[in-house]
């Protein structure tokens, strides 16, 4: 168990010693948190979630059912992981070769959304508030606010922090307003920025 138990864990969940679980976090049925995993405050881990030794989750992370977060995955605050999305940590795995020393780091920046059944190949960085569509296979770095879709994933647009599609071009500069919140965004030289800080 963690040294302080200010979180909820279902009786069927396994929480190993020497892990950190933040206040207000909920861990549901048949999940397993390994030693040295770090989970922030107010997270929700659904059924059958696995968090490996050394994996890091920020605060307010929502992990849906059947997700394994392996060693080398670093997840910042406010990230959403859809059901059965997949992470890897070795580029060239072989059953007969031990490659623990070759685990690659994968970083999900604040506000990232990963859709159901999407796959994120290791060694890349997903930018802030990017949105990965269900079933996509992401193998390259993703810019902030980018909307990615397909196999392999390609950028098809831009998304607001609120999760609304922004009316911005892919190949030139522009400005847009989130229809849900009225927040302003500007696109310059391929980088989308939130203006209403």
N, C-alpha and C positions, 0 to 999 in steps of 0.2 A: 504494500500500500504506500501511497505518498505519505509524507510525514504529517501533513494536515489534510483532513478530509472535509473540505468545504465544497465538495462537488458531489454529484449523484452518479453512482454506478449501479446498473441493474445487477441482481444477484448472479446472473449467468455470465457476466463480464469478468475478465481476468485483468487485474491491474497489478503488474509486477512491481517489486521493490525498486527503489532508486530511480523512479520516473517522477516527473513534475506534472501535476494536473491543477489548473487554475480554478479559482473560486467561481462557482456558478455553472461550471461545465457539467454536461449530462452525457453519460456514456451508456448506450443501450445494449440490448440483448446480444450475447455471443461475441462481443468485441474483445480485442486483446491489445493491451498497451504494454509494450516491452520495456525493459530497463533502459534508463537514460533517454527515453523519449521525453519531449517537452511539449506540453499542451497549455495554451493560454487560458484566460478567463472567458466565461460565457460561451464556450463552444458547445456544439451539439454533434455527437458522433452516433450515427444510426446503427442499425442492426448489422452485425458481421463486419465491423470495421477493424482493420489491423494497422497499428502504428508501430513501426520498427524501431529498434535500438538506434538512437541518435537522430531520428526524424524530429522536425520542429514545426509546431503549429502555433500561430499567433493567437490573438483574442478574437472572439466573435466569428470563428470559422465554423461553417456548416458542412458536415460530411454526411452524405446520404448513404444508403445501404450498400454493402458489398464493395467497399473501397479499401485497397491496401496502400498505405503510405510507407514507402520503403526508405531505408537508410540513404541519406543524400538528398532527400526532398526537404526543402525549406519553404514553409507557407507563411506569408505575412497575414496581417489582420484582415478581417471582413471578406475572406475568400469563401466561395461556394463550390463544392465538389459534388457533381451530380451522381446519380446511382450508377454503380459499376464502372465508373471511369477508371482508367488504368495508368499507372506510373511504372517506369522502368528505372534501373540504376546501373546497368551494364550494357554497353553498346553491342558487344559481341559475345553473348553468353554461350557456354558449353557446359553440359552436365558434368563432364569428366574433368573440367579445369576449374580450380578455385580462383576466383577473381575478386575477392573481398577488398583487396588493396586498390582495385581499379574502379570502385564505385564513383559515379559521376554526380555532380551536384546539379539539382534542378530547382530553380527558384520561381515561386509564384508570388508576384508583387501584390500589394494591397488591392483588394476589391476584385480580383480575378474571378471569373465564373467559368467552370468547366462543365459542359453538358453531359448528359447521360451517355455512357458507353464510349466517350472520347478517349483517345490514347495520347499520352504525352511522353515522347521519347526523351531519355535522360540527357543531361548536359546542356540544357537550354534555359532561357529566362523568359517568363511570360510577364509582359508589362502591366502596369497598374490599370485596373478596371477593364482589361481586355475581356473578350467574350468568345469562348470556344464552343462552337455549335455541337449538338449531339452527334456522336459517331465520327467526329473529325479525328485525324491523325496528325499531331503537331510534332514536327521534327526540327524546326528552326525557331530562333528567337522571335518573339511577338512584340510589336510596339504597344505602348500605352493606348488604351481605348480601342484597339483594333478588334474588328469582328472577323473571325476566322471560321471557314467552313470547308468540308471536303476531305478527300483522301488522295494525295497529301493535302493538308490544310492550306488554303490560300486566303489572303485577305480579300473580303468582299465589301467591306464598309467600316464604319466607325460606330461606337456605342457610347452613350452617356453614362455617368456614374449611377444613374437611376435605372439603367438597363433599357433605355430607349434608343432606337436607331437614329443616328444623326445624319442630317442632309449635308454631307461633306463629300467632296470628290476624292478619288484615290490618287490621282496624278497631278493635282495642282493645289494651290493654297485656297483657303476659304474660311468662312465663319458659319456657325450654326447655333441654334438654341434648342435645348431639350424641351420637347413638347410637354412633358410631364411636370417639370420643375421651373422652366424658364431660365435655367442656368446657361451661360454662354461658353462656347468652345471655339477655339481658333486652330486652324491647321496651317502650319508653315513648314516648308521643306520636309514634308513627310512626317512631321511630329504634331500630334494633337495635344492641345493644352486646355485645361479648365481655367476659365478666367475669373470666376466668382469665388475667389479664395477667402 
